[in-house]
Amino acid sequence: MSIYCRLASPPVFLRALHTVSVSRDGWATVVFTDSHVVLHVEGTDENMTATCTLPKNLFAEYAVVETRFALHIPTLIDALLMLGPSVATASTRAVLAYPTDDAKLLVELTPTDRAAGGGSSGGFLSGASLTHSDLGVGGSRMLQSLLVTRNVRDHLLDLRFSEAALLAQVTLQGDTVRDLIADVTAAQCTEVSIRIDPKLGVILRGEGGPYGEVEAHVHATSEALLSLSREQSTSTRVYTHHLALACGAKGGTGGGGSSGGSAGAGGAGGGRLRGTGAGGGGFSMRDGRLSNSDYILMGLAASAAGAGSSGGGGGAAVGTLFGGFERLTLQINAQRQLSVLHTQRDHELKVFVTVVVMPLSSVYDVL
């Protein structure tokens, strides 16, 4: 086989898969090299890309001949969760191998204790992309899933963010950003402007919703703001669901937050939300949970598949157990493109996910 990899940190691997899934169809180009694995996903409308770099030390065993293929990421997530959340602990051995005789990716799960071996192997199979077998091995249980792969295209979409001058950059706690995005999403705002200001901090202004504008603010002195460029102020405007995907806030709902300047769900280190609806009262609470159509719009193939699963949990578990990364760096360049860099609090593994989003443009943006 060209690839034989055993995961050393399945939770980080699952979180990376969840974060990079920004496309409706769920397919990613996967490249295995001697030192790392790269996953590249293109947004369905070519307005965003996500690239994930996984270092070799994320795997306990790593035997690779350089290989590339296309893989359905939500199906890979489902395959890894076939035995339930035990894959996130040391009780399950997870192996990836490629190719099989029919050019499929083998995902093999083996519980390392008898208690885990007696669990259910049931799970949701995402269409024809996955087949599995449940084999008894030495009184334990082994679950093998075969995932269909595709050939990759000659040229991948590159939005060339680095070719334009960088104007502003800010690093924040990831959960704080995702909580604020959840507030803007709950207010049904279709667009959001992001302003990075060296004096004010970060301002998210939701627009296009039935409640008027909704503003979420992380002050420059907030504990949630870890670093801020001090050169100049700049802004951009993107679709709300693009920002949610870019920041790993897929399906993000949480505890109640209120308008009128009250503290958001980010707690003491979080931001503040202010509504400006026509009625004067603004948007007072998070009463919006994403519908099935919202999941489709935001590309949540994993969550949609897991909603009807049993036993194994399926992809939906990723949305609740393996959200975005701990730190987010937002960057805006001279072309008003937005880049979101996901990093961990623990830098030993050096896992990076970079999402680039194209801006919205109108006649008012150039006046």
N, C-alpha and C positions, 0 to 999 in steps of 0.2 A: 504494500500500500504506500501511496505517496505521503499520507498524513496519519499519524497516530499521536493523539494528544489526550492527556488526562488532566482534568481541571483541578487546580489547587485551590481556587477561590470562586466557587460557583456563584455566590451572591454578587460579586463584582462583575462577573461575566454576564449574568442575567440583567443586571442594572445597565450595563453597556448596551446589550441587545435592545432593551426597552427604550433607552434614550435615543438610539440611532434610528428607530423605526418612525420615520417621518413621511413615508409614502403610503398612499392608499392601497397599492397592490402588494406591498410588503416585501418586495424582492430587493436583495442587496448583492453587490459584487463583493466577493470575499477573496482576499489574497493572503496566502500563507508564504512567509519568507523565513530565512534562517533565524531572524531575530525577533520578529513580531508578526501579528495578524492585523490586517487592515480590512475594515468593512466600509463600503461606500454606498450610500443610498441617495437616490435622486427623487425629489418631490414630484408628484404626478404632473403638476403644471409647470415644472422646470423653474419654479420660483424659489426653490431652496434645495440645499444639499446637506447631507450629514456624513461625516467621516470619523470613524472610530479607530484608534490605534491601541492594540492590546499587546503588551510586551511578553516576551518568552517566559518570564518568571511568573506569569499568571497561571502557568501550567506546571503540574508536578512532573509530568513526562511530556517531552516535546521532540518528536522525530518527524522531520518535515523535508520533503523535496518541494522546491518552489512550485506552487500550484495556484490557479485562480479559477473560480466558477461563480455562478449566480445561485443564490439560495433564498428560500422564503423564510424570513426571520420569524414571523409569528408562529410558523410551524415548528421551527427549531425551539422556540420558547416552550411550546406545548410539549414537545418531546422531552425536554429537560424536566418538565413538571409532571410527568406521567405518574411518578410515585409520590406526588404531593410535595409539600415544602421541605421534606427531608433532604432534598438535593442541596439545600442551603446549609446543611450541617455536615459534620464529618461522618454521618451514618450512611452516606450513599457515595459510591464511586462512579464518577461520570467520565465517559470516554467518547471522543470524537475520532472517527476513522474514515479515510477516503482514499481511493474509490473502492466500492464493491464491484462485483462482476458486471453489474448493470449501471455503473457510474452514479451510484447514489451515495449519500453521506450516511454513515452508520452512527447512531447515537445509542450508547450502551450504558444502562444504569444498573448498578449492582449494589444492593444494600449490604453493608459490612457487618450488621448484627442481625440475629435471628428475629428480634422483635420487629425490625424494619422490614425483614423479608416476608413477614406474614401479612403485610398491609395490602391494600387494594392496588391493582395495577391499572384500574380503569382510568380512562382519560378521553378527552375529545380529540378526534382525528380530523385534522383540517383538510377535508376533501381528499383528493387523490394524491396529494403531495406527500403523504406519510402512511407507511404500513408498519405494524409492530408485531413482535412475538414475545411471549412470556415463557421463559425457560427456567425450569428448576435446576439449580446448580449446587450440589453439595448440601441440600437441605435449605438453601437460601433461594433467592429469586433474582433472575436477570431479565431485564426488559430491554429489548432491542427495537429501535425505530429506524426505518429507512426513509430518508428524505430525498425527494427528486431534486436534481440540480440542472442548471442550464448553462450553455455557453455564454461567455460575456461578450459585450460589444467591443469593438476596436477602440472607440473613443468614449470616455466618461465625461459627464457634464462637470465643468469647472467654472464657477462663478467669479473666479479671479479676484477674490477679496483683497489679497495682499498687494495687488498691483496699484491700488489707489492709496493715497496718503491716509494714515490713521489720524483721526481728529480727536477722539475721546475714548476713554476706557474706564470701566469701573468693575470691581470685584465685590460680590455680595454673597451672603449665605443663601444657598439655593432654595431652602424651604421658604424663606421670606419672600423671594421673588415669585415662587409658585403660588403662595397664598394670595399675593396681590393680584396675580393673573386670574386666579379662581374668582376673586371678587369682581373683576372686570368682566369675566365670562358670565358670571351669574347675572350681571346687569344687562346681558344680551347685547353688548357692544360688539359690532362687527369689525371695527378698526381700532388700533391703539397707536398713539404717538409715544415715543420714548425720548426723553430729554435727559442728557447727562450734563450737569452743571457743576463746576468746581466749588461753587458757594452753596447751592441749594441741595445738591445730591442727585438723586434719580427721581424723575417724575413720569409716571405712566398715566396717560389720559385716554380713557375709553370713549369712543365716539360711535354714532350710528345706532345706538340702542333706544328702546322706547322710553327710557328714563332720563334721557338727555346725556350729558357728559358725566363721566365718573372719573375722578382723579385719585390716584394712589401715589403716595410720596414716601420715599426713604430719604431722610435727612442726611446731610453730609456728616453729621456728628453721631449718627446711629451706630449702635454696636453691630448691626447687621451689615453695614458697609465696611468692607475690609480694606479696600484701597480705592483711590479716585485720582484720575489724572487732573492736574491743576492748570493746564495750559489754556483751554478754551471750552466754551459751551457749544454743544451741537445736538441735533435731534434728527429723528427719522420717523417714518410712519409705515406700519405693516398691518396685515390682517391679524386679528386677535388669535385665530386658531393657528396661524403660522408661529406666532410668538409662543403660544402654549406648547406646541410641538417642539420648538427649538429649546425651550427651557425644561422639558420633561414634565410639564404640568398636565399631561393627558388625563382627562377625566377628573381633574383636580376639584374636589369639593372638600369642605372641612367644617370646623366648628364655626359658629355664628360670629360674624363680624358686623359692625354697624357703621353707618355713615356719620356725617356731622363731625368728623375729626376724631372719632373714637379709634382706639388701638385695633389694628387688624389681627388676624390669626397668627401673625408672626410673633406675638408676645412682646416682651419688653424690648427685644431687638428688632422688631418688625416695623412695617410702614404704617401709614395712616391713609384712610379712605374718605373721600368727600364726594357726595353726590350733588349734581346741579340740575335736577329734573325740573320740568316746567311747573310742577305743582309746588315747588319750593322745599319739599321734604326730602328729595333725593331718594336713593335706593337704600332701604333701611336694613336689609338682612340678606343672607345667602339663602334664597329659597329655590334656586335653580340647580337641579341635578341633571347631568347631561343625558339626553334621550338617545335612542339608537341612531337617529339621523345625525346627531352631533358626533357620536363615535365614528360614524362613517366619514363625516366631513373632516375630522381630525386625524383620520388614518389609523384608528385604533383596531386594527385587524385582530390583534392578540386579545384585547378585552372583549370584542364582539364574539370571538370564537369561544372564549372561556365562559361566557355567560350561561351556556347550556350544558356545561360539562359536569361530571360527577366524579368523586373519588380523587382523581389525579389533580384536580384544581384547574388545569388549563392555563391559557395566557392571561386570564383576568387577574390571577394572583399576582402577576408581575406589577400591575397597576397599583396594588395596595402594599405589596411587600418590597418592591424594588423600584422605587421612583427615581427621579433624576439624581445627579451627583450633588455632593455637599456644597461645592463652591461653583459659582457661575461668574464668568468674566464677560461682560457685554462690551462690544467694540463697535464703533461707527466710523466708517471711512468717508473719504471725500465724495464718493458716489452715493452716499447715504445707505449703503448696504449695512446690514446688521450681522455681526458675528457673535455667536454664543459659544464660549469655551467651557466645557464641563471638566472639573478636576476633583480629586478626592482630598479629604482632609489629611489622610495618610498618603504621603507622596512616595512610599517605597515601591508601589506597583507601577506608578506612572502611567495610568490609564487616561487617555484623553479622548473626548468626543467634541468635535467642532461642527457647529451647524451654521450655515450662511443663509441669510434670508434677503431676498430682493425687496426694495422699498416700493411702497405705493406712490404713484405720481399723479398729480393733477395740475391744472393751470395755476392754482394758488401756490404750489410748491416752487414755482419759478418766478413769481412776481416779486 
